[in-house]
Amino acid sequence: MVSTEKTASVAKSTKPAKSDDLAGLEAGLDALDTVQSQRTPLREVLVKKVLPPLIAVALVIVVWQTLVWAKVAEEGSLPAPSAVWDSVSAMWMQGTLLEVVWTSVSRGLLGFLLALAIGTPLGLLVARVKFVRAAIGPILSGLQSLPSVAWVPPAVIWLGLNNQMMYAVILLGAVPSIANGLVSGVDQVPPLFLRAGRTMGATGLRGTWHIVMPAALPGYLAGLKQGWAFSWRSLMAAEIIASSPDLGLGLGQLLENGRSNSDMPGVFMAILLILIVGIAIDLLIFSPLERSVLRGRGLLVKG
């Protein structure tokens, strides 16, 4: 009788201890799952994100000016930074600088959106249908490795010197990259996610929208970034080769005009503007999207 009472008292005393341990374990798991997300102070942003690029640009300009002073190239082949700045100032005073930049940027963005509308369903189709992947997958990979400039001559012959030709070259350059990026993202989706989605009734288009696309978002976003790079390079190639007064003056035409007139400051100005636009699009569009995806997955603590 006494031993039975002792056993009961020990059992009663161990139950609260076990419940306390479980509560502590659950609290620890919740703490691990909770991401302490807070905004980075402005001073830290300036020091870590703004200052390094400014220092890099300053070093490039110093090295550039040093090479000019050292006369490592023939006179006129390597313009001084001040000469390039004078060209930029002249176009700004004429009121044509922003117009030239917007001509190319508007073409590039519109062409990229068209490529996005075509490449996304194509990528899903290739990723989800085995027969389509076997038939089209190698072709998409081959098209992605084909230089965009190769499409300019046939596009000019087929469509003539117009904006439709520009968009055709952009699509042929960007659609394979977007589709392949999405295919890669879908291939990396854990099968457990798909089985869980089917168990909850998320099949067909609903499963694609609620399960596949969110899980494949990192790979898809990488494909979008590469697709934009291909769009921008394809457009520049088209504008350089197929320059015409009817097409308006874009950055590619500006670069070609500088070459034709042996205007090296103008050539360097066009190159720098093309580079600045590419960097600006990445910083303003793709970097925020990437940070949002990482933050949603708990991979970005601060930002």
ABEGO torsion letter per residue (X at the ends): XAAAAAAAAAAAAAAAAAAAAAAAAAAAAAAAABBBBBBBBAAAAAAAAAAAAAAAAAAAAAAAAAAAAAGABBBGABBBAAAAAAAAAAAAAAGAAAAAAAAAAAAAAAAAAAAAAAAAAAAAAAAABAAAAAAAAAAAAAAAABBAAAAAAAAAAAAEBBAAAAAAAAAAAAAAAAAAAAAAAAAABBAAAAAAAAAAGBBEAAAAAAAAAAAAAAAAAAAAAAAAAAAAAAAAAAAAABBBAAAEBBAAAAAAAAAAAGBAAAAAAAAAAAAAAAAAAAAAAAAAAAAAAAAAAGABABX
